[in-house]
Amino acid sequence: MSHPVQDSNDGSVGQWLPLIEFSVRSGVSLSTIRRKIKSNSIPFRLEKGKYLILFNEEEQKSKTQSPHSWDGMADRAQTTKLTLPTTQRVEPQLQERPSQLANELSEARKLIRCQQERIHALESELEEMTLLVQALEQKYGVSY
């Protein structure tokens, strides 16, 4: 569906891509692309009700070589030293944690059960009130 074209504005060559394909190739989120379309800060066109975005591979390559690119992040990660806690300090926490989680889960289930019972009681009360209102409407010939 992509169409090679020369952009008349700045003479750059690229392909017109659908939003999703442009998003995947450029690494830009769909919401960001839509914001750029709305602000006219990206070359686009509307064809048969679908937006097409001008994708210039050379321009995208130069953008990905910024200090925020994945390659740059890998380089920075190699030079950054991370200190992790030792196993001795973590083990007691790991042994206590499953029982704490089990207790919290049990309490959460109890609360859910109580809330479900309360909802059921409120639904029953609502049905009774609805019937009462209907009976009163019929008795007095009014409708609310």
N, C-alpha and C positions, 0 to 999 in steps of 0.2 A: 504494500500500500504506500510505501515511501516513494516520493517522486524527486529525482535530482533537479535542481533549479538554481538559477543564478538570481540572487536577490537584487532587485533594482535599486534599492536605497544605498547600499554601501559596496556593492560589487562582490560580496562574499558568496561562495558557492557552498551549497549544503543540500540536505534532503528535508522534505516536508514530512514530518512524522506525526502519527496520532499521539495524544497526550500520554498514554500509558507507555508506549514504546520510547518516547522522548524521556520520560521519567526514569525508565530502566537504564537507558544508555547514558544519561547525564548524571544520574544519581540525585536528582532534584525531586522532592516530593510533589505529588499531584496538587496539594493545596497551595504550595509555593508557586507552581506553574500557573494555576488559576489566578492567583493574586497578581502575577506578572502580566497575564493577559488583561486583567481588569485595569491595570495601571498603564497599559501599553508600553511596558518596558521590555518586551520580548517580541521578536518577529513571529506573527501568527497569521493564519487566514482561516476562514470558515468555509468548509466545503460540504455540501449536502447535510448541513446541520451538525457537522463535527469539526472541532478545532484541530488544525494541523500546525505544528511548531517547526520552525526552521532549525534544523540540527546541523551544525558545522563541526565536523570531527576534529579539525585542526584547533579550533577555538576551545573545544572541550578538553583536548589534550593539554593545552596550556593552562587551563583552569585546574586540572587534576594534579599539576605539579606544584601547587601552592603548598605552603607549610601545613595546611590542614588536610592534605590528602592522606590516603591510607598508607602509601609508601612512607611518607614523612612520619606518620604515627608509628610505623614499625621501627623506623630508625630511632625515634625518641624512646620507644619502649625498650630497645636494647641497651640504651645508655642509662635508663632509670633503674635503680635498684629498689626492689620491694622487700620489705622485711615482713615475714609472716610469723605469727605466734608459734611458739614451740609446742610440740605434742603434749608435753607434760601439763601445760597450762590449759589446753583445750579439752583434754580427755574428761576431767570431772564435769565440765559443762555439758559435754556430749552425752554423758551417762545420765545426767539429771534431766536434760531437755526432753527426751521422749515421754517420760512420765508426766512432766509439766504439760506438754502438748496434749497428752491423753486426757488429763484432768480438765484442761480448757475446752477440749472437744466435747467431753461429757457434759460440762456446764452449758455449753452453747446448745447442745441437743435438748437439754432440759428447758432452756429458755425458748427455743423454737417450739417445743411441744406446748408450753404454756401459752405462747402467743397464738398458736393454731387453735387451741381450745377457746381462747378469748375471742378470736375472730369468728369462730363457729357460733359462740354465744351471741355476739353482736349481730351476726347475720340472722339468727333466729329471732332476736328482738326486733330487727328491722322488718322482717316478714310480718310479725305480729302487728307492728305499728302501721304497716301498709294496709293490712286487712282492716284495722280499726278505722283508718282514714277513709277507706272505700265504703265501709259500713256507714260512717257518719255522713259522707257525701250523698249516699243513696237516701238516708233518712231525711236529710234536710234539703235535698235537691240542689246542692252546690258542687262545684268542681274546683279543685286547686291545682 
